[in-house]
Amino acid sequence: MSKKLAVTITLNMDVPDHWEVVSTSEGADVLKVGENQFLDLTFEPMVTADIEGEWTNSVTDEFISALFEMVETEEVAYELAAG
């Protein structure tokens, strides 16, 4: 038997005026942060052996593959507004 887990992550950031939302050829929105520089803010797992210790994104390929297989949907939306 399994459970459903919903995770909500909201980032509010002050970013430079030249950043803009652009779309890939497949229609995915990403941020253009400079000449030939693009940023996609998305799900990145962080792990640790000690809950009070240092966290890292160093995981095995097998772990990350299994974790990504559990993800049913992921939605990322960018909204730029004048500061």
OpenMM code with the backbone's topology and positions (N, CA, C; nanometers):
from openmm import Vec3, app, unit

residues = "MET SER LYS LYS LEU ALA VAL THR ILE THR LEU ASN MET ASP VAL PRO ASP HIS TRP GLU VAL VAL SER THR SER GLU GLY ALA ASP VAL LEU LYS VAL GLY GLU ASN GLN PHE LEU ASP LEU THR PHE GLU PRO MET VAL THR ALA ASP ILE GLU GLY GLU TRP THR ASN SER VAL THR ASP GLU PHE ILE SER ALA LEU PHE GLU MET VAL GLU THR GLU GLU VAL ALA TYR GLU LEU ALA ALA GLY".split()
positions = [
    Vec3(0.0839, -0.1169, 0.0000),
    Vec3(0.0000, 0.0000, 0.0000),
    Vec3(0.0890, 0.1241, 0.0000),
    Vec3(0.0455, 0.2302, -0.0644),
    Vec3(0.1241, 0.3530, -0.0687),
    Vec3(0.0382, 0.4720, -0.0275),
    Vec3(0.1043, 0.5823, 0.0005),
    Vec3(0.0383, 0.7066, 0.0392),
    Vec3(0.0620, 0.8102, -0.0697),
    Vec3(-0.0202, 0.9133, -0.0708),
    Vec3(0.0005, 1.0269, -0.1606),
    Vec3(0.0692, 1.1379, -0.0824),
    Vec3(0.1679, 1.1999, -0.1415),
    Vec3(0.2404, 1.3110, -0.0811),
    Vec3(0.2304, 1.4303, -0.1747),
    Vec3(0.1843, 1.5428, -0.1244),
    Vec3(0.1815, 1.6672, -0.2018),
    Vec3(0.2811, 1.7632, -0.1384),
    Vec3(0.3690, 1.8201, -0.2193),
    Vec3(0.4707, 1.9133, -0.1715),
    Vec3(0.4489, 2.0462, -0.2428),
    Vec3(0.4408, 2.1537, -0.1663),
    Vec3(0.4261, 2.2871, -0.2243),
    Vec3(0.5493, 2.3685, -0.1882),
    Vec3(0.6172, 2.4202, -0.2897),
    Vec3(0.7345, 2.5040, -0.2691),
    Vec3(0.7076, 2.6372, -0.3376),
    Vec3(0.7163, 2.7461, -0.2622),
    Vec3(0.6964, 2.8790, -0.3183),
    Vec3(0.8228, 2.9605, -0.2946),
    Vec3(0.8782, 3.0168, -0.4001),
    Vec3(0.9953, 3.1035, -0.3893),
    Vec3(0.9543, 3.2439, -0.4299),
    Vec3(0.9859, 3.3419, -0.3476),
    Vec3(0.9713, 3.4826, -0.3836),
    Vec3(1.1118, 3.5394, -0.3866),
    Vec3(1.1521, 3.5909, -0.5013),
    Vec3(1.2899, 3.6344, -0.5198),
    Vec3(1.2936, 3.7755, -0.5774),
    Vec3(1.3929, 3.8549, -0.5367),
    Vec3(1.4240, 3.9806, -0.6034),
    Vec3(1.5297, 3.9477, -0.7074),
    Vec3(1.4972, 3.9692, -0.8348),
    Vec3(1.5881, 3.9325, -0.9431),
    Vec3(1.6200, 4.0558, -1.0268),
    Vec3(1.7303, 4.0522, -1.1016),
    Vec3(1.7662, 4.1657, -1.1867),
    Vec3(1.6585, 4.1940, -1.2919),
    Vec3(1.6492, 4.3202, -1.3319),
    Vec3(1.5486, 4.3614, -1.4301),
    Vec3(1.5623, 4.2903, -1.5642),
    Vec3(1.6833, 4.2469, -1.6003),
    Vec3(1.7021, 4.1854, -1.7321),
    Vec3(1.6548, 4.0401, -1.7383),
    Vec3(1.6237, 3.9779, -1.6258),
    Vec3(1.5710, 3.8414, -1.6288),
    Vec3(1.4348, 3.8420, -1.6951),
    Vec3(1.4081, 3.7379, -1.7751),
    Vec3(1.2774, 3.7267, -1.8392),
    Vec3(1.2365, 3.5811, -1.8532),
    Vec3(1.1052, 3.5595, -1.8624),
    Vec3(1.0510, 3.4258, -1.8838),
    Vec3(1.0482, 3.4004, -2.0336),
    Vec3(1.1062, 3.2880, -2.0762),
    Vec3(1.1050, 3.2476, -2.2172),
    Vec3(1.0579, 3.1027, -2.2240),
    Vec3(1.0167, 3.0604, -2.3423),
    Vec3(0.9679, 2.9232, -2.3605),
    Vec3(1.0631, 2.8433, -2.4473),
    Vec3(1.0802, 2.7164, -2.4128),
    Vec3(1.1583, 2.6261, -2.4964),
    Vec3(1.0753, 2.5878, -2.6186),
    Vec3(1.1361, 2.5185, -2.7133),
    Vec3(1.0634, 2.4738, -2.8326),
    Vec3(0.9523, 2.3756, -2.7973),
    Vec3(0.9631, 2.3122, -2.6799),
    Vec3(0.8598, 2.2185, -2.6346),
    Vec3(0.7530, 2.2871, -2.5501),
    Vec3(0.7656, 2.4196, -2.5312),
    Vec3(0.6641, 2.4953, -2.4588),
    Vec3(0.6855, 2.5075, -2.3094),
    Vec3(0.7987, 2.4630, -2.2589),
    Vec3(0.8271, 2.4749, -2.1153),
    Vec3(0.8840, 2.6134, -2.0862),
    Vec3(0.8316, 2.6795, -1.9849),
    Vec3(0.8838, 2.8097, -1.9453),
    Vec3(1.0101, 2.7932, -1.8621),
    Vec3(1.1088, 2.8781, -1.8898),
    Vec3(1.2327, 2.8852, -1.8134),
    Vec3(1.2692, 3.0321, -1.8006),
    Vec3(1.3697, 3.0608, -1.7214),
    Vec3(1.4150, 3.1981, -1.7047),
    Vec3(1.5399, 3.2226, -1.7879),
    Vec3(1.5395, 3.3320, -1.8626),
    Vec3(1.6608, 3.3756, -1.9315),
    Vec3(1.7288, 3.4735, -1.8372),
    Vec3(1.8478, 3.4373, -1.7889),
    Vec3(1.9158, 3.5165, -1.6869),
    Vec3(2.0376, 3.5905, -1.7411),
    Vec3(2.0690, 3.5686, -1.8677),
    Vec3(2.1822, 3.6337, -1.9312),
    Vec3(2.1961, 3.5825, -2.0732),
    Vec3(2.2951, 3.6332, -2.1438),
    Vec3(2.3201, 3.5890, -2.2808),
    Vec3(2.3559, 3.4410, -2.2802),
    Vec3(2.2743, 3.3603, -2.3483),
    Vec3(2.2939, 3.2149, -2.3539),
    Vec3(2.2996, 3.1501, -2.2154),
    Vec3(2.2251, 3.2051, -2.1197),
    Vec3(2.2161, 3.1475, -1.9850),
    Vec3(2.0692, 3.1367, -1.9466),
    Vec3(2.0275, 3.0156, -1.9146),
    Vec3(1.8883, 2.9889, -1.8810),
    Vec3(1.8831, 2.9126, -1.7495),
    Vec3(1.7775, 2.9353, -1.6741),
    Vec3(1.7623, 2.8759, -1.5422),
    Vec3(1.6246, 2.8128, -1.5308),
    Vec3(1.6206, 2.6890, -1.4847),
    Vec3(1.4949, 2.6210, -1.4556),
    Vec3(1.4970, 2.5862, -1.3076),
    Vec3(1.4090, 2.6457, -1.2321),
    Vec3(1.3987, 2.6168, -1.0887),
    Vec3(1.2983, 2.5049, -1.0724),
    Vec3(1.3458, 2.3916, -1.0263),
    Vec3(1.2601, 2.2741, -1.0202),
    Vec3(1.3003, 2.1862, -0.9024),
    Vec3(1.2380, 2.0744, -0.8893),
    Vec3(1.2570, 1.9781, -0.7813),
    Vec3(1.4006, 1.9274, -0.7755),
    Vec3(1.4662, 1.9464, -0.6599),
    Vec3(1.5996, 1.8904, -0.6374),
    Vec3(1.6030, 1.8259, -0.4994),
    Vec3(1.6153, 1.6944, -0.4931),
    Vec3(1.6162, 1.6274, -0.3631),
    Vec3(1.7457, 1.6539, -0.2863),
    Vec3(1.7314, 1.6763, -0.1574),
    Vec3(1.8453, 1.6928, -0.0673),
    Vec3(1.8364, 1.5828, 0.0379),
    Vec3(1.9495, 1.5202, 0.0698),
    Vec3(1.9513, 1.4072, 0.1628),
    Vec3(2.0587, 1.4276, 0.2697),
    Vec3(2.0435, 1.3538, 0.3792),
    Vec3(2.1428, 1.3548, 0.4863),
    Vec3(2.1309, 1.2261, 0.5670),
    Vec3(2.2378, 1.1885, 0.6338),
    Vec3(2.2331, 1.0754, 0.7264),
    Vec3(2.2035, 1.1243, 0.8681),
    Vec3(2.2178, 1.2553, 0.8904),
    Vec3(2.1961, 1.3162, 1.0218),
    Vec3(2.1028, 1.4348, 1.0043),
    Vec3(1.9828, 1.4253, 1.0580),
    Vec3(1.8819, 1.5292, 1.0375),
    Vec3(1.9301, 1.6679, 1.0812),
    Vec3(2.0243, 1.6736, 1.1751),
    Vec3(2.0805, 1.8011, 1.2197),
    Vec3(2.2129, 1.8321, 1.1490),
    Vec3(2.2541, 1.7444, 1.0602),
    Vec3(2.3828, 1.7595, 0.9940),
    Vec3(2.3739, 1.8338, 0.8622),
    Vec3(2.4737, 1.8121, 0.7807),
    Vec3(2.4833, 1.8779, 0.6509),
    Vec3(2.4003, 1.8032, 0.5477),
    Vec3(2.3281, 1.8778, 0.4661),
    Vec3(2.2441, 1.8214, 0.3610),
    Vec3(2.3162, 1.8335, 0.2273),
    Vec3(2.2952, 1.7366, 0.1396),
    Vec3(2.3617, 1.7345, 0.0098),
    Vec3(2.2661, 1.6821, -0.0968),
    Vec3(2.2979, 1.7114, -0.2210),
    Vec3(2.2200, 1.6545, -0.3317),
    Vec3(2.2933, 1.5369, -0.3957),
    Vec3(2.3950, 1.4840, -0.3268),
    Vec3(2.4689, 1.3676, -0.3765),
    Vec3(2.3910, 1.2402, -0.3461),
    Vec3(2.3280, 1.1870, -0.4483),
    Vec3(2.2531, 1.0621, -0.4353),
    Vec3(2.2922, 0.9711, -0.5510),
    Vec3(2.2668, 0.8438, -0.5351),
    Vec3(2.2990, 0.7498, -0.6424),
    Vec3(2.2007, 0.7661, -0.7577),
    Vec3(2.2427, 0.7247, -0.8746),
    Vec3(2.1537, 0.7272, -0.9909),
    Vec3(2.0299, 0.6420, -0.9664),
    Vec3(2.0487, 0.5308, -0.8970),
    Vec3(1.9361, 0.4421, -0.8680),
    Vec3(1.8337, 0.5109, -0.7778),
    Vec3(1.8829, 0.5827, -0.6762),
    Vec3(1.7935, 0.6530, -0.5846),
    Vec3(1.7152, 0.7609, -0.6582),
    Vec3(1.7845, 0.8416, -0.7368),
    Vec3(1.7166, 0.9512, -0.8062),
    Vec3(1.6179, 0.8972, -0.9087),
    Vec3(1.6532, 0.7894, -0.9765),
    Vec3(1.5610, 0.7285, -1.0730),
    Vec3(1.4351, 0.6783, -1.0038),
    Vec3(1.4525, 0.6103, -0.8908),
    Vec3(1.3369, 0.5599, -0.8159),
    Vec3(1.2510, 0.6750, -0.7653),
    Vec3(1.3144, 0.7810, -0.7185),
    Vec3(1.2412, 0.8970, -0.6690),
    Vec3(1.1626, 0.9638, -0.7812),
    Vec3(1.2260, 0.9846, -0.8959),
    Vec3(1.1569, 1.0480, -1.0090),
    Vec3(1.0419, 0.9618, -1.0601),
    Vec3(1.0541, 0.8301, -1.0496),
    Vec3(0.9436, 0.7427, -1.0902),
    Vec3(0.8216, 0.7606, -1.0005),
    Vec3(0.8429, 0.8056, -0.8767),
    Vec3(0.7316, 0.8292, -0.7843),
    Vec3(0.6564, 0.9588, -0.8150),
    Vec3(0.7207, 1.0506, -0.8864),
    Vec3(0.6587, 1.1802, -0.9160),
    Vec3(0.5543, 1.1618, -1.0248),
    Vec3(0.4291, 1.1883, -0.9887),
    Vec3(0.3195, 1.1768, -1.0850),
    Vec3(0.3050, 1.3039, -1.1673),
    Vec3(0.3165, 1.4191, -1.1031),
    Vec3(0.3072, 1.5472, -1.1730),
    Vec3(0.4032, 1.6460, -1.1090),
    Vec3(0.4475, 1.7403, -1.1882),
    Vec3(0.5289, 1.8513, -1.1395),
    Vec3(0.4860, 1.9741, -1.2168),
    Vec3(0.4598, 2.0814, -1.1466),
    Vec3(0.4171, 2.2047, -1.2116),
    Vec3(0.5057, 2.3185, -1.1636),
    Vec3(0.5644, 2.3884, -1.2588),
    Vec3(0.6468, 2.5044, -1.2283),
    Vec3(0.5886, 2.6219, -1.3052),
    Vec3(0.5614, 2.7315, -1.2364),
    Vec3(0.5078, 2.8513, -1.3010),
    Vec3(0.5927, 2.9706, -1.2594),
    Vec3(0.6290, 3.0527, -1.3561),
    Vec3(0.7077, 3.1722, -1.3295),
    Vec3(0.6194, 3.2943, -1.3501),
    Vec3(0.6316, 3.3909, -1.2610),
    Vec3(0.5572, 3.5158, -1.2728),
    Vec3(0.6518, 3.6295, -1.2385),
    Vec3(0.6775, 3.7156, -1.3355),
    Vec3(0.7630, 3.8315, -1.3117),
    Vec3(0.6741, 3.9542, -1.2964),
    Vec3(0.7010, 4.0330, -1.1954),
    Vec3(0.6255, 4.1557, -1.1722),
    Vec3(0.7234, 4.2671, -1.1382),
    Vec3(0.6865, 4.3875, -1.1691),
    Vec3(0.7704, 4.5023, -1.1363),
    Vec3(0.7838, 4.5132, -0.9857),
    Vec3(0.9049, 4.5438, -0.9397),
    Vec3(0.9313, 4.5508, -0.7969),
    Vec3(0.8858, 4.6796, -0.7410),
] * unit.nanometer
topology = app.Topology()
chain = topology.addChain("A")
for resn in residues:
    res = topology.addResidue(resn, chain)
    for name in ("N", "CA", "C"):
        topology.addAtom(name, app.Element.getBySymbol(name[0]), res)
